[in-house]
Amino acid sequence: MKFGKLPDISNVVFSLPNEPEENQTILSNFPKKNTPPKIYIGCTGWSMKEWVGKVYPPKTPAKDYLKHYAKQFNTIELNTTHYRIPSEANIEKWKNESTDDFRFCPKIPQVISHSSDLGANNNALVNFCKNILLLEEKLGCCFMQLPPYFGIDRLAILEHFFKRFPNKIRLAIELRHESIFSNKKNQKEVAELLKKYNIAWVNTDVAGRRDVLHLQLTTDIAMIRFVGNDLHPTDYQRIDEWVQKLKKWSEQGLSEIYFFPHEPDNILAPDLSLYLTEELQKHFEVITRGPKFYDENDGKQMSLF
C-alpha cells in the first residue's frame, strides 16, 4: 500500500487518537456474549514466492500457495477482486483450497468503486455480488476503497450505493479525502450514514495520513488496515497499542474484527502478523490464529511460542 507512505517517519506521532464519544453508545448497544471475540488476521495476497521455506513449506509450487496460506492465516484482504469480478470456477477453487474457519474479504471492483456513480448504471455490482455469495460461509466482510477524490460532497452518491448493496453481505468502507476528516461535523455525518446502513468504517493506520485513523465504530464489525515500515520498532509499539484497543472493544461487545498488516512489498507482513497473534493471545481470550514459520535450516514448522 503506497497511500500515506513517508520516506522519513522520524517525526510521526504514531499514538492512537482519542475515540469519538459516540463509540460508547454503540458499544453499549452490543449484546454481551459469553464467547471470545473472533479476530481475523491476514495479508493482501498469497502469491509471494519469497514466503516459500518460511511461511510455506520448502519447495511449495505456486499452485499450492493458497492451500498453505489458508493454513497459516484465517483471512485475506482479497485485492484480486479489485481488478476483475471472480468467475464461479475461481470461487469454487478458493472455497475448496481454504480451511473451514477461513474468511475471504473481497475488495469491491474498481469498475464500481472508481466510477463517478459507483456503478449505478451498469450490472457490475449485481454480477459481483452474485458470484461472491458463492463463497457462502467463507465470505467475511467485503470492503470498498473509495478514490482519493471522493469527498464529503458525494455522500448522496454513497447512500445510493448502500441502498443497492445487498444487506446479506457485510461491507466496510475506506474513505480517504481530506474533507471527510476536516472537522467533526463531516465525520459525524459520515458515521451516521454508515450506521444507518450497518456499514463498517475502515480504520487505516498509516504514517502519512494520521487523520484516516479515526477509531469510529459504526457497526458490530471492525476492520483495520495497518501499514508498517519494514518492521521498524514503531511497528511493534503500534501493534502493542492496538492489542489493548482491541481487548477493550472486545470486552465491550465487539465480536468480529479484521486486521490486515501491510509491509513494503508485503514480504514481511507475516512477521508482523505473527507478533500480533502472539500479543493478542497473551492479553485476552480470543479466537484467532496466525502463522507458524518454517525453519529454513531443517524445513520443519516452528512453534508459535
C-alpha positions, 0 to 999 in steps of 0.5 A: 500500500503506497497511500500515506507512505513517508520516506522519513517517519522520524517525526510521526506521532504514531499514538492512537487518537482519542475515540469519538464519544459516540463509540460508547453508545454503540458499544453499549448497544452490543449484546454481551456474549459469553464467547471470545471475540473472533479476530481475523488476521491476514495479508493482501495476497498469497502469491509471494514466492519469497514466503516459500521455506518460511511461511510455506513449506520448502519447495511449495509450487505456486499452485499450492500457495493458497492451500498453505496460506489458508493454513497459516492465516484465517483471512485475506484482504482479497485485492484480486477482486479489485481488478476483475469480478471472480468467475464461479470456477475461481470461487469454487477453487478458493472455497475448496483450497481454504480451511473451514474457519477461513474468511475471504474479504473481497475488495469491491471492483474498481469498475464500481468503486472508481466510477463517478456513480459507483456503478449505478448504471451498469450490472457490475455490482449485481454480477459481483455480488452474485458470484461472491455469495458463492463463497457462502460461509467463507465470505467475511466482510467485503470492503470498498476503497473509495478514490482519493477524490471522493469527498464529503460532497458525494455522500448522496452518491454513497447512500445510493450505493448502500441502498443497492448493496445487498444487506446479506453481505457485510461491507466496510468502507475506506474513505480517504479525502481530506474533507471527510476528516476536516472537522467533526461535523463531516465525520459525524455525518459520515458515521451516521450514514454508515450506521444507518446502513450497518456499514463498517468504517475502515480504520487505516493506520498509516504514517502519512495520513494520521487523520484516516485513523479515526477509531469510529465504530459504526457497526458490530464489525471492525476492520483495520488496515495497518501499514508498517515500515519494514518492521521498524520498532514503531511497528511493534509499539503500534501493534502493542497499542492496538492489542489493548484497543482491541481487548477493550472493544472486545470486552465491550461487545465487539465480536468480529474484527479484521486486521490486515498488516501491510509491509513494503512489498508485503514480504514481511507482513507475516512477521508482523502478523505473527507478533500480533497473534502472539500479543493478542493471545497473551492479553485476552481470550480470543479466537484467532490464529496466525502463522507458524514459520518454517525453519529454513535450516531443517524445513520443519514448522516452528512453534508459535511460542 
